[in-house]
Amino acid sequence: MQDAETVLSVIRERGRRGLPLERLYRQLFNKKLFLLAYGRIYSNQGAMTPGVTRETVDGMSLAKIDRIIEALRSESYRWSPARRVYIVRRVALGCISCSAGRNLEECFWI
């Protein structure tokens, strides 16, 4: 498995050039990619806001990341629903998902 930084740089470069991505799903088996995503999410101000399942990003652990990866590998992972909350600011409607979902979503946005 390649280093997470290398994978992300290849994905960024292919995106800049407008090239398609193949075999992207298996990149989600990379534990370092989850750790990188967790580092980005953890520093956010809203990271301690509980989601639908009442868990926060603070409750993430290596064991939980391993369970998510195994569920993805066996194709049994199910996204948790998002809870819609009206937030008083410029963006009127925000979605708060569970912490596992946030981490998985952040893998796509790194």
Secondary structure, 3 states (H helix, E strand, C coil): CCCHHHHHHHHHHHHHCCCCCCCCHHHHHCHHHHHHHHHHHHCCHHHHCCCCCCCCHHHCCHHHHHHHHHHHHCCCCCCCCCEEEECCCCCCEEEECCHHHHHHHHHHHC
